[in-house]
Amino acid sequence: IHTTSHADRNVYPSAGVLFVHVLEREYFKGEFPPYPKSGDASNDPITFNTNLMGYPDRPGWLRYIQRTPHSDGVLYGSPTAEHVGKPTVIEITAYNRRTFETARHNLVINIMATEEFPLPYQAEFYIKNMNVEEMLASEVLGDFLGAVKNVWQPERLNAINITSALDRGGRVPLPINNLKEGVYVMVGADVPFSSCLREVESPHNQLRCSQEMEPVISCDKKFRAQFHIDWCKISLVDITKVIPVYINRPDPGTGILPEFGEYDPPSESLKSRDYFADFLVTLAIPSAVALVLFFILGYTMCCRREGVIQLVHHSSIQKSTKELRSMSKNREISWPLSTLPVFNPVSGEVVPPIHPDNYETTSMPLMQTQTQNQNKVQEKVCIVQKTIYNNNNNNNKSIKTIQIIYIFTTEWSGMADVIMSL
């Protein structure tokens, strides 16, 4: 990796006036060694790193911007009166991102004092259709100052500062319709504001601004051809009417600490500390709590559960109940005699009775399978009562009985419900 250092360059900006210094890629290309293939060196991407000598960053008043590695970098800012007479050395390092070569040189900024600093009347404009690097171009900035001079008519007019709208909390524009970030431009003059600039302070225009409508400004046409100004964001400041605020600061003192005796640093041979007791306390208490919870859970799960005898007892009752209900559902159902039709549904003739008139029907059940099903149910009841009795004799507990209610109707053959009274 080749590194080249060059002599210092001196610039002399004025305090309170916008300072712009362009880091031209063409200038640094000549400082890199020639590339073997002709024509390739012109397309090399070059980036810049700037910092105050002896510090990792630039001074607070100095900003830097470079949009892409194929565009020039720009240093800009407004030096203050505090830096007058103090040379500011900026280290500039150019990186060739293709060959990884570097070139360095220093920029010495000698800030000069100016008369009538600062200018008493300052106006800040917000231009919506410009980016900060576009506005920093000398021809664009000159056109804007010329338009302001035609409106304001001052004897002295200077650009004081330029700030990107992103630094003021603005949003990054969408990459559509050639939208711009926007830029704030502050200018200063030595004469009061013109009537055109004062129009934005009228009640009518203030009302339109509150309703997010563009105010009516008579001199807007002088800017509209090249600059789209948001007149609702214009700021007019008269420094002659600003009341200075003084803050009483305490005396800094001599910077020498009072006497507190002789300094006694700690010994280099410190005694080792035994952490075994702390280790035991840290692990013993959680382990004991976990062990107690384990025993409680084990006792609850293993010693307090129902026995096998109780489970067999309940399962036998449930099994008998299911058998009774399944038998009731699966029995063949015959229509009762009272529901048989009297007339033939096809011919309409009277259907003769099944039995003759002299047939004895007093002992005949309404349902044909009633007697047969009763025997089955009685048989099943005996089985259920016997099972429960034997289980209770083995457990030496009180006998539990089951009441079986058998209901007969004229519509159904029968239904058995088991009701357990424990």
C-alpha positions as CSV (number, residue, x, y, z in Angstrom):
1,I,0.0,0.0,0.0
2,H,1.5,3.3,-1.1
3,T,1.2,6.4,1.1
4,T,2.1,9.9,0.0
5,S,2.3,13.0,2.1
6,H,2.2,16.6,0.7
7,A,2.8,20.1,1.9
8,D,0.2,22.1,3.8
9,R,-2.4,24.3,2.1
10,N,-3.5,27.6,3.8
11,V,-6.9,29.2,3.5
12,Y,-8.1,32.4,5.1
13,P,-11.8,32.4,5.8
14,S,-13.6,35.2,7.8
15,A,-15.4,34.7,11.1
16,G,-19.2,34.7,10.7
17,V,-19.0,34.0,6.9
18,L,-19.7,30.7,5.3
19,F,-16.5,28.7,4.5
20,V,-16.5,26.2,1.7
21,H,-13.6,24.1,0.7
22,V,-13.9,21.4,-2.1
23,L,-11.8,18.2,-1.9
24,E,-11.4,17.6,-5.6
25,R,-10.9,14.0,-6.7
26,E,-8.9,15.1,-9.8
27,Y,-6.4,16.8,-7.5
28,F,-5.7,13.7,-5.5
29,K,-5.7,11.4,-8.6
30,G,-2.5,13.0,-9.7
31,E,-0.9,12.2,-6.4
32,F,-1.5,8.5,-6.7
33,P,1.0,6.4,-8.7
34,P,0.0,5.9,-12.4
35,Y,-2.2,2.8,-13.0
36,P,-0.8,0.3,-15.5
37,K,-3.9,0.4,-17.8
38,S,-4.7,3.8,-19.3
39,G,-8.1,5.2,-18.6
40,D,-8.9,3.0,-15.6
41,A,-7.5,5.4,-13.0
42,S,-10.2,8.0,-13.9
43,N,-12.9,5.7,-12.6
44,D,-11.3,4.8,-9.3
45,P,-13.5,5.5,-6.3
46,I,-11.9,7.9,-3.8
47,T,-13.1,8.7,-0.3
48,F,-11.8,11.2,2.2
49,N,-11.3,11.2,5.9
50,T,-10.9,14.5,7.7
51,N,-10.0,15.3,11.3
52,L,-8.5,18.0,13.5
53,M,-4.8,17.3,14.0
54,G,-4.3,15.4,17.2
55,Y,-8.1,14.6,17.5
56,P,-10.3,11.9,16.0
57,D,-12.9,14.3,14.6
58,R,-13.3,17.8,13.1
59,P,-14.0,21.0,15.0
60,G,-17.6,21.6,16.0
61,W,-18.3,24.3,13.4
62,L,-16.8,22.3,10.5
63,R,-18.9,19.8,8.6
64,Y,-18.0,17.3,5.8
65,I,-20.1,15.7,3.1
66,Q,-19.4,13.4,0.2
67,R,-22.4,11.8,-1.5
68,T,-20.7,9.0,-3.4
69,P,-17.0,7.8,-3.8
70,H,-17.2,9.1,-7.4
71,S,-18.1,12.7,-6.3
72,D,-16.0,15.4,-4.7
73,G,-16.0,15.9,-0.9
74,V,-16.9,19.3,0.6
75,L,-15.8,20.9,3.9
76,Y,-18.1,23.7,5.0
77,G,-19.1,25.6,8.1
78,S,-19.2,29.0,9.7
79,P,-16.2,29.8,12.0
80,T,-16.9,31.8,15.1
81,A,-15.0,34.7,16.6
82,E,-13.6,32.3,19.2
83,H,-11.3,30.8,16.6
84,V,-9.9,34.1,15.3
85,G,-6.1,34.1,15.3
86,K,-5.9,30.4,16.1
87,P,-4.7,28.2,13.1
88,T,-6.9,25.1,12.7
89,V,-5.0,22.3,11.0
90,I,-7.2,19.7,9.3
91,E,-5.7,16.4,8.3
92,I,-7.1,15.1,5.0
93,T,-6.5,11.5,4.0
94,A,-7.7,10.4,0.5
95,Y,-8.3,6.6,0.0
96,N,-8.2,5.0,-3.4
97,R,-10.8,2.2,-2.9
98,R,-9.5,0.3,-5.9
99,T,-5.8,0.2,-5.3
100,F,-5.9,0.8,-1.5
101,E,-3.4,3.6,-1.8
102,T,-3.6,6.8,0.3
103,A,-2.5,10.4,0.0
104,R,-2.4,12.9,2.9
105,H,-2.0,16.6,3.2
106,N,-2.9,19.2,5.8
107,L,-5.3,22.1,5.4
108,V,-4.5,25.1,7.6
109,I,-7.5,27.3,8.3
110,N,-6.5,30.8,9.4
111,I,-9.7,32.5,10.6
112,M,-9.6,36.2,10.1
113,A,-11.6,38.9,11.9
114,T,-14.2,40.9,10.0
115,E,-15.7,44.3,10.5
116,E,-19.2,44.6,11.7
117,F,-19.3,41.1,13.0
118,P,-21.9,39.7,13.2
119,L,-24.2,41.3,10.7
120,P,-27.2,42.7,12.6
121,Y,-30.0,41.4,10.4
122,Q,-30.2,37.7,9.6
123,A,-32.7,35.8,7.6
124,E,-32.9,32.0,7.2
125,F,-34.6,30.5,4.2
126,Y,-35.7,26.9,3.7
127,I,-35.2,25.7,0.1
128,K,-37.1,22.5,-0.7
129,N,-35.6,21.6,-4.1
130,M,-31.9,21.5,-3.2
131,N,-29.5,19.2,-1.5
132,V,-26.7,20.6,0.7
133,E,-23.9,19.6,-1.8
134,E,-25.8,21.2,-4.6
135,M,-26.3,24.4,-2.7
136,L,-22.6,24.6,-1.7
137,A,-21.6,24.9,-5.4
138,S,-20.3,28.4,-5.9
139,E,-22.5,29.2,-8.9
140,V,-25.7,28.0,-7.2
141,L,-24.9,29.9,-4.0
142,G,-24.1,33.0,-6.0
143,D,-27.4,32.8,-7.8
144,F,-29.3,32.6,-4.6
145,L,-27.4,35.5,-3.0
146,G,-28.1,37.5,-6.1
147,A,-31.9,36.8,-5.8
148,V,-31.9,37.8,-2.1
149,K,-30.0,41.0,-2.9
150,N,-32.6,42.0,-5.5
151,V,-35.3,41.6,-2.9
152,W,-33.5,43.0,0.2
153,Q,-31.3,45.7,-1.4
154,P,-28.5,45.6,1.2
155,E,-25.0,47.1,1.0
156,R,-23.4,44.1,2.5
157,L,-24.8,40.6,2.1
158,N,-23.1,37.4,3.2
159,A,-24.0,33.7,3.5
160,I,-23.6,32.8,7.2
161,N,-24.4,29.1,7.3
162,I,-25.9,26.3,5.4
163,T,-27.5,23.3,7.1
164,S,-29.1,20.2,5.6
165,A,-32.8,19.6,6.5
166,L,-31.8,16.1,7.8
167,D,-29.7,17.8,10.5
168,R,-32.9,19.7,11.6
169,G,-35.0,16.5,12.0
170,G,-36.1,16.2,8.4
171,R,-36.9,12.9,6.8
172,V,-35.0,11.2,4.0
173,P,-37.0,11.7,0.8
174,L,-38.3,8.8,-1.2
175,P,-36.2,8.1,-4.4
176,I,-39.1,9.2,-6.7
177,N,-39.9,12.3,-8.7
178,N,-36.4,13.6,-8.1
179,L,-37.2,14.6,-4.5
180,K,-34.6,16.5,-2.5
181,E,-33.6,16.6,1.1
182,G,-34.0,20.4,1.5
183,V,-31.5,22.9,2.9
184,Y,-31.5,25.8,5.3
185,V,-29.5,28.9,4.1
186,M,-28.8,31.7,6.6
187,V,-27.8,35.1,5.2
188,G,-27.0,38.3,6.9
189,A,-27.2,42.0,5.9
190,D,-26.5,45.4,7.3
191,V,-30.0,47.0,6.5
192,P,-33.4,46.2,7.9
193,F,-35.6,43.6,6.3
194,S,-37.5,44.7,3.1
195,S,-41.3,44.9,3.0
196,C,-41.4,41.8,0.8
197,L,-39.7,39.7,3.5
198,R,-42.0,41.2,6.1
199,E,-45.1,40.0,4.2
200,V,-44.8,36.5,5.8
201,E,-45.4,38.1,9.2
202,S,-48.8,39.4,8.2
203,P,-51.9,37.9,9.9
204,H,-53.3,36.7,6.6
205,N,-50.2,34.7,5.7
206,Q,-49.8,33.4,9.3
207,L,-53.3,32.0,9.0
208,R,-52.6,30.4,5.7
209,C,-49.4,28.8,7.2
210,S,-51.4,27.4,10.1
211,Q,-53.8,25.8,7.6
212,E,-50.8,24.3,5.7
213,M,-51.4,26.6,2.7
214,E,-48.7,28.6,0.8
215,P,-48.6,32.3,1.8
216,V,-49.0,35.0,-0.7
217,I,-45.5,36.7,-1.2
218,S,-45.1,39.3,-3.9
219,C,-41.4,38.6,-4.4
220,D,-41.6,34.8,-4.6
221,K,-41.5,35.0,-8.4
222,K,-37.9,36.2,-8.2
223,F,-36.9,32.9,-6.6
224,R,-39.4,30.5,-8.2
225,A,-37.4,30.0,-11.4
226,Q,-34.6,28.2,-9.6
227,F,-35.4,28.0,-5.9
228,H,-38.6,26.7,-4.3
229,I,-38.7,28.5,-0.9
230,D,-41.0,27.4,1.9
231,W,-42.0,30.9,3.1
232,C,-43.8,29.5,6.2
233,K,-40.4,28.4,7.5
234,I,-38.5,31.6,7.0
235,S,-36.9,33.1,10.1
236,L,-36.1,36.8,10.5
237,V,-33.8,37.8,13.4
238,D,-32.8,41.3,14.4
239,I,-29.8,41.0,16.6
240,T,-30.0,44.6,17.7
241,K,-33.3,43.8,19.5
242,V,-32.1,40.6,21.1
243,I,-31.6,40.9,24.8
244,P,-28.3,39.3,25.8
245,V,-28.5,36.8,28.6
246,Y,-25.5,36.6,30.9
247,I,-24.8,33.6,33.0
248,N,-22.8,34.1,36.1
249,R,-20.2,31.3,36.1
250,P,-18.2,30.5,39.2
251,D,-14.5,31.2,39.2
252,P,-12.6,28.3,37.7
253,G,-10.0,28.5,40.4
254,T,-6.3,27.6,40.1
255,G,-6.9,24.0,39.2
256,I,-4.8,22.7,42.2
257,L,-6.5,20.3,44.6
258,P,-6.4,21.2,48.3
259,E,-4.1,19.3,50.6
260,F,-5.6,15.9,51.8
261,G,-2.5,14.4,53.3
262,E,-0.1,11.9,51.7
263,Y,-1.5,9.6,49.1
264,D,-1.3,6.0,50.2
265,P,-2.0,3.6,47.3
266,P,-3.1,0.0,48.1
267,S,-0.5,-2.6,48.5
268,E,0.5,-4.7,45.5
269,S,0.4,-7.9,47.5
270,L,-3.2,-8.2,48.4
271,K,-4.5,-11.1,50.5
272,S,-6.4,-13.7,48.6
273,R,-10.1,-14.0,49.7
274,D,-11.7,-17.4,50.3
275,Y,-15.0,-17.7,48.4
276,F,-15.8,-21.3,49.4
277,A,-18.2,-20.2,52.2
278,D,-20.0,-17.9,49.8
279,F,-20.2,-20.7,47.2
280,L,-21.8,-23.0,49.7
281,V,-24.4,-20.5,50.8
282,T,-25.2,-19.7,47.2
283,L,-25.8,-23.3,46.3
284,A,-27.0,-24.8,49.6
285,I,-30.1,-22.7,50.1
286,P,-31.6,-23.3,46.6
287,S,-30.7,-27.0,46.8
288,A,-32.5,-27.4,50.2
289,V,-35.6,-25.7,48.9
290,A,-35.6,-27.8,45.8
291,L,-35.2,-31.0,47.8
292,V,-38.1,-30.1,50.1
293,L,-40.4,-29.4,47.2
294,F,-39.3,-32.7,45.6
295,F,-40.3,-34.7,48.7
296,I,-43.6,-32.9,49.0
297,L,-44.4,-33.6,45.4
298,G,-43.4,-37.2,45.7
299,Y,-45.5,-37.8,48.7
300,T,-48.5,-36.2,47.0
301,M,-48.1,-38.2,43.8
302,C,-47.2,-41.6,45.4
303,C,-48.8,-41.8,48.9
304,R,-52.0,-39.9,48.5
305,R,-53.5,-41.5,45.4
306,E,-56.6,-43.8,45.4
307,G,-56.0,-47.6,45.9
308,V,-56.6,-50.3,43.4
309,I,-59.7,-51.7,45.3
310,Q,-61.5,-48.4,45.0
311,L,-60.7,-48.2,41.3
312,V,-62.1,-51.7,40.7
313,H,-65.2,-50.9,42.7
314,H,-66.1,-47.9,40.7
315,S,-65.2,-49.5,37.4
316,S,-67.5,-52.4,38.0
317,I,-70.4,-50.0,38.7
318,Q,-69.7,-48.1,35.5
319,K,-69.4,-51.3,33.5
320,S,-72.8,-52.6,34.7
321,T,-74.4,-49.2,34.0
322,K,-73.1,-49.2,30.4
323,E,-74.4,-52.8,29.8
324,L,-77.9,-51.8,31.0
325,R,-78.0,-48.8,28.7
326,S,-76.7,-50.7,25.7
327,M,-79.2,-53.5,26.3
328,S,-82.0,-50.9,26.4
329,K,-80.9,-49.3,23.1
330,N,-80.4,-52.5,21.2
331,R,-83.7,-54.3,22.0
332,E,-86.1,-54.8,19.1
333,I,-88.9,-52.3,19.4
334,S,-92.4,-53.4,18.4
335,W,-95.2,-50.9,17.8
336,P,-97.9,-50.9,20.5
337,L,-101.3,-52.1,19.5
338,S,-102.8,-48.8,20.3
339,T,-100.7,-47.2,17.5
340,L,-101.6,-49.6,14.7
341,P,-103.6,-48.0,11.9
342,V,-107.4,-48.6,11.7
343,F,-107.7,-48.0,7.9
344,N,-105.6,-49.3,5.1
345,P,-103.3,-46.3,4.0
346,V,-103.7,-47.4,0.3
347,S,-107.3,-48.6,-0.2
348,G,-108.9,-46.9,2.8
349,E,-110.7,-50.1,3.9
350,V,-111.2,-50.9,7.6
351,V,-108.5,-53.3,8.8
352,P,-109.9,-56.2,10.7
353,P,-108.6,-56.7,14.2
354,I,-105.7,-59.1,14.8
355,H,-107.7,-61.1,17.4
356,P,-111.3,-62.0,17.4
357,D,-113.8,-60.3,19.6
358,N,-114.0,-63.2,22.0
359,Y,-110.2,-63.2,22.6
360,E,-109.1,-62.5,26.1
361,T,-106.7,-59.4,26.1
362,T,-106.7,-58.5,29.7
363,S,-103.4,-60.3,30.3
364,M,-101.9,-59.3,27.0
365,P,-99.0,-56.8,27.4
366,L,-99.1,-53.6,25.3
367,M,-95.6,-54.5,24.0
368,Q,-94.8,-57.9,22.7
369,T,-91.4,-58.2,24.3
370,Q,-92.3,-56.8,27.7
371,T,-92.2,-60.0,29.6
372,Q,-89.0,-61.2,27.9
373,N,-87.2,-58.0,28.5
374,Q,-88.3,-57.9,32.2
375,N,-86.7,-61.2,32.8
376,K,-83.5,-59.9,31.2
377,V,-83.5,-56.8,33.3
378,Q,-84.2,-58.7,36.5
379,E,-81.3,-61.0,35.6
380,K,-79.1,-58.0,35.1
381,V,-80.2,-56.4,38.4
382,C,-79.1,-59.5,40.3
383,I,-75.7,-59.4,38.6
384,V,-75.1,-55.7,39.6
385,Q,-76.2,-56.2,43.2
386,K,-74.0,-59.3,43.6
387,T,-70.9,-57.5,42.2
388,I,-71.3,-54.6,44.5
389,Y,-72.0,-56.9,47.5
390,N,-68.9,-59.0,46.9
391,N,-66.7,-55.9,46.5
392,N,-67.9,-54.3,49.7
393,N,-67.4,-57.6,51.6
394,N,-63.8,-57.6,50.6
395,N,-63.3,-54.0,51.6
396,N,-65.2,-54.4,54.9
397,K,-67.1,-51.2,54.2
398,S,-70.7,-50.3,54.2
399,I,-72.9,-51.8,51.4
400,K,-73.7,-49.5,48.5
401,T,-77.0,-50.1,46.8
402,I,-78.2,-49.4,43.3
403,Q,-81.8,-48.6,42.6
404,I,-83.0,-49.5,39.1
405,I,-86.0,-47.8,37.8
406,Y,-87.6,-49.4,34.8
407,I,-90.2,-47.2,33.0
408,F,-92.7,-48.6,30.5
409,T,-94.6,-46.4,28.1
410,T,-97.0,-47.1,25.2
411,E,-94.6,-45.6,22.7
412,W,-91.3,-47.3,23.7
413,S,-90.3,-50.8,24.7
414,G,-88.5,-49.6,27.8
415,M,-85.7,-47.5,29.2
416,A,-83.5,-48.3,32.2
417,D,-81.7,-45.7,34.2
418,V,-79.3,-46.5,37.0
419,I,-79.3,-44.2,40.0
420,M,-76.6,-44.9,42.6
421,S,-77.2,-43.8,46.1
422,L,-73.9,-44.1,47.9
